[in-house]
């Protein structure tokens, strides 16, 4: 099975993209709703949670894992890749590659949680591909809680977004990376505030296509993965907001399965 985890239900945007790109593949998802958001946690705590999430997915039969949480990927992704025997993919590198290719001016904006922005991982990876690039990063600590609460069309959310995005508009970025898998749920509010000339990069589809390419390049792994389309969506807490957001992401009623993860 393809394992995917996030700090909440926002990472289901990645699961939905994988469903679209690889519809026959089996998926197991874990959303750590009880402990969201990760962005305000310490690196030690984020790494601990990430290992627990990987262990859970492996216990359920995952043979490849996608870290669908930019915070976890930026803080713990490299360590997870070293510690586990299964392939560990993340959402940052595919989005970076798309952003560098899309940007004409080389002025690229990134929005993410405080932990993601403070890690400077986007700036490092973007400049590694294009040393002439200018990267302008903006932490947006309030967005994940707003998405998790289902505040996707509230006036308050629009006001907060305007405040977060204003500095990036002032810097004249021509490309904006949504550095959190929750943020595509706000793209309908982000795009008009950035303007039509700004390309918005959604990491969900980028990593799904990267996964498809990886499986093509590794046929033995691809052959070992089930093709029965079985899907399980586990969460560490079931809330009304989580149910609503999950259903909105997939456009169908979702069956979320509760599982307890040891602290």
C-alpha positions, -999 to +999 in steps of 0.1 A: +000+000+000+010+036-005+012+053+030+006+090+034+006+111+066-001+146+076-006+166+108-043+167+100-067+163+071-051+189+048-027+162+035-058+145+020-052+168-009-022+146-016-042+115-012-068+128-036-041+136-061-027+101-058-062+087-063-065+107-095-030+099-109-029+063-097-065+052-093-058+015-091-033+018-062-042+011-026-038+039-001-036+042+036-037+077+051-031+089+086-041+124+097-029+134+132-059+156+139-055+152+177-020+168+176-024+194+148-009+218+140+027+206+138+040+241+127+040+255+162+058+224+177+095+220+184+117+201+159+122+173+185+084+169+189+078+170+152+104+143+145+089+122+173+054+125+159+067+118+123+084+085+134+052+074+151+032+081+120+056+062+098+055+032+123+018+032+121+016+032+083+042+004+082+022-016+106-007-013+082+013-026+053+027+006+037+057-001+014+063+035+004+055+066+024+047+101+014+052+128+041+023+150+031+032+176+057+056+203+048+065+209+084+074+173+090+092+171+057+113+202+063+122+192+099+123+154+098+122+143+062+160+137+057+162+117+090+132+096+081+148+087+047+179+076+066+161+056+093+136+036+074+141+009+048+111+018+027+112+048+003+102+080+019+089+107-004+080+143+005+061+172-010+088+198-010+112+188-038+085+183-065+070+217-057+104+234-058+112+219-092+078+231-106+083+266-091+118+270-106+106+259-140+075+282-138+092+314-127+104+338-153+118+365-131+133+341-105+114+360-078+096+332-059+073+334-029+067+307-003+041+305+024+041+279+051+040+272+088+066+288+111+085+256+113+087+251+076+097+287+069+123+288+098+139+256+083+148+276+051+144+244+032+125+260+003+151+287-001+179+262-001+163+239-026+152+266-049+186+283-049+203+249-055+183+246-088+186+283-097+213+302-078+201+335-092+166+331-077+153+354-050+131+337-025+106+356-003+091+335+025+061+343+047+051+323+078+013+319+080+007+302+114-031+309+114-040+292+082-038+255+092-061+260+122-085+279+100-085+251+074-089+225+101-119+244+115-134+246+080-132+284+078-127+283+040-149+312+031-150+334+062-144+372+061-118+367+089-098+342+068-098+367+039-085+395+061-057+372+075-047+361+040-045+397+028-022+405+056+000+374+049+002+379+012+008+416+010+046+414+016+049+389-012+030+411-036+052+440-026+083+419-035+068+413-070+070+375-070+058+358-102+054+324-086+040+314-052+046+280-036+018+268-013+042+253+013+016+234+032-008+207+019-036+225+038-033+256+017-048+243-016-081+244+002-076+282+003-064+286-032-098+301-043-090+329-019-052+331-025-052+333-063-073+364-067-053+382-039-020+374-057-033+383-091-036+364-124+000+370-133+013+350-104+016+312-108+005+292-078+022+259-072+002+231-055+026+204-042-002+178-041-003+170-078+034+175-081+042+148-056+016+125-071+032+127-105+066+122-089+053+090-073+040+077-106+074+083-122+092+067-092+071+035-095+078+035-133+115+036-126+112+010-098+091-018-113+098-043-086+083-020-060+054-012-083+047-049-087+046-054-050+020-027-044-016-038-044-038-027-073-072-033-057-080+003-051-084-003-013-083+029+007-083+036+044-083+070+060-073+070+096-073+099+120-062+104+156-094+123+164-127+126+146-142+161+147-170+176+128-146+200+111-123+172+100-152+152+086-165+183+067-130+192+053-123+157+042-156+154+024-149+188+007-115+177-004-127+145-021-162+156-031-178+126-014-187+115+020-157+101+038-154+073+062-127+083+087-114+056+110-103+065+145-070+052+157-051+060+189-014+069+186+007+066+217+021+100+229 
